[in-house]
Amino acid sequence: MGSAAGRVGPGGGAPQRSDAQRNRERILEVALAELSRSPDVPLSAIAKKAGVGQGTFYRNFPDREALVLEVHRHEVRQLVDSAEDLLKTREPDDALRAWMDSLARYAATNVGLADALRQATSATGGPAKPGYSLVVGAIELLLDANHEAGTIRPGVTADDFILAIAGLFQVDPTGDWRARATRLLDIVMDGLRAGAPGRP
C-alpha cells in the first residue's frame, strides 16, 4: 500500500509541509491587508509582497475568488476558534467581553474586505455571508457559558446579541474605530450583565 505522506492540497486531509503552510499563511496575511485597501489589487502584487513565486501562489489560490473567499474563511475561523480558547482561560463574562473586542477587529477588517467579498461571491454564486453560521455558533457557545454561570441576564439569545451589537458594523474603520467600538461594546456588556442572577 502506498504511503499517505506527501503534499496534499488545502482541501485534503494530510498536513502540508511546514514551508508550504508558511507560504500559504503569508499569502493570506498579505492578501487581507492589500484587499482591504483595494479589492482590485493585482494578484501578482500580492504574490510579490508575500515573497512567493507565481507558481506557488496559483497552486494555493487558482483565481481571485478562491483567494478572497479563503481570506474571509481564515478570518472567520480565527474569530470562532478564539471563543473556545477564551472560555478556557477566563470567567464567562470576561471571555464574552474579550471576544467582543475580537469581533470589533473582525468588523473593521470585514468592511475593508466587503467589496472584494461581494465581487467574489457574486462571481461564484456563493453565499453572501460565508461563515455566518459559524460566528452564530461561537456566540451561542459564549452565551450558554454565561447563562450557566449566571453572569448575564437570563434569556438572551444569539439573535438578541447580534441586534444589540449591530452598530459595531456602522463604525467607520478609517476613523478612531477602536475607541468608538470599545465604548459601544462596554454599553452592550453592561446591559447584558444587568440583572444577572449570579451577580449582586
N, C-alpha and C positions, 0 to 999 in steps of 0.2 A: 504494500500500500504506500502511495506517495506521501511525502511529508506535507503537512499543512503550513509549514513555515514559508516565509517569503512575503513579498509585498502584496497587500490586498488593498483595494480602493477604499475610499471613505465609507462606502455603504457596506463593506464586507465585515467579517467577524474578527479576523486576526488583527493584532495591533500593527500599526505602521512602524517602520524603523524610526528611531528617535530623531534622526536628521530630517526625515520626510515629515514627521509630525511637527518639528520646529518650523520647517519651511511653511507648512500649512497654517500654523498659528500666527506666524509673522505676516503672511499674506492677509489673513483675516484682520489682524490688528491695523495694518496699513490701510486696508480697504475700508474699514469702519471710519477712520479719520478722513480719508480722501472722499468717500462717497457722501459723508455728512456735509462736507464743504461744497461738493458739486456732484450731482447724480450722473453727469455725463463725462466724468473724468475718464480718459483713455485707460483701458486695461493694461496697456504697455507701460504707462506711467506708474500704475500700482505695482506691477511686477518689478520695475526698476527700483522703486523706492523700497520694496521689500527685499531687494538683493537676490532675486531668483531669476533664472532664465525663463524665456517664453515657454519652452517645453515643460519645465516644472510647473509653471503657472497653469497651463492649459490641461495638464494631467489632473490637477486638482479641481480646476474650475473651467469646464469646456466653453462657457459663454458668460456674458454679463448677468443673465438671470440667475444662473447657478450660483455665482459669486454673491450677488445681493441677498438672495434667499438664505444662503449659508451664513452670511454675516449676521442677518437678523436672527436666525435659529441659534447661533452661537451666543448672542446677547441674551436671548430668552433663556437658554439653558443655564447660563451663569446666574441669572436672576432667580430662576426657580430653584436651582441647587442651593443657593445661599439661604433659603428659608429653612431647610432642614438643618444646615450647618449652624445657623444662629440659635435654633431651638436646643441644640446640644450643649451650647456654652452660656446661654443667658436665660433669665427668667422670661416666661412667655410674653409679657407686655413689653419688656425691653427688646426682645427678639423682634416683635412686631414693629416697634418704632424704628429699629435699625434697618429692618427690611424695607420700610417705607422710604428711607434715605436711598437705598439701592434702587427702588422703584423710581425715585425722582431723577437719579442719574440716567436710568433707562429711558425715562420720558424725554429728557433733554436730548439724548442721543437719537431717539426714535424720530424726533422732529426733523433732525438733520437727514436721517435716512428715508424719511417719508416719501419724497419724490422718487427716489431710486426704487423703493419698495413698490410704490404704485405702478411704476413702469414695468417692473419685473413680474408682478402678479397679473397685470393685465396682459402681458405678452405670453405668459404661460397658462393663463386661465386658472391660476391657483387661487387659494383663499385670500381674501382681503387682509386678514389678520392672522398670519401663520403663528402658531404658538399661543394664541389667546387662551385656549382651554388649559394649557399647562400653567399659565400665570394664575388663572382662576383656582386651579388645584393647589397652588402654593398659598394663595390667600386663605382657602378653606383649611389647610393644614395649620396655619398660624392662628386663625380664629378658633378652631377646635381646641387647640392647646390652651388658649386664653380662657375659653368658656369652662374648660375642665378645671383650670386653676382659679377661676372666679376673678380674673384680673381685668375683664372688660364687662360692660353691661350685658345682660342676658339677651339672647335672641338676635344679635347682629349677624346678618348673612353676608355672603360674598357680594351679592348684588348691592346691599346697603353700603358696604365698604367701597365698592367701585364708584357708586354715585357720589359718596362723600369726598373721594379724592379726585373726582373728575377735573376739578380746577387745576390740578397739577399739570395737565396736558395743555392748559392755556397759558402757562408761564412762558414768557419769551426767553428762549435759551441763549439769546445773544446779550441779554441784559444781566442783572445781578440775580440770576435764577436760583442760585444756592440759598441765598438769604430769604428770598420770597417763598421758595419751596419749603424751607425749614419752618418758617412761621406758619404757613398753611397746614403742614403736617402736624405741628405741635397743637394747633387748634383742634384738628381732627382727633388726635390721640387723647387730648383732654376730654373730648366728648365721649370717646369710647370707654375711658376709664370711669367717667361719672356714673355712679350707681352700680359699680361692680360689686358683687356680693362678697368678694374676698378682700375688699379694701374697707378701711374705716370710714 
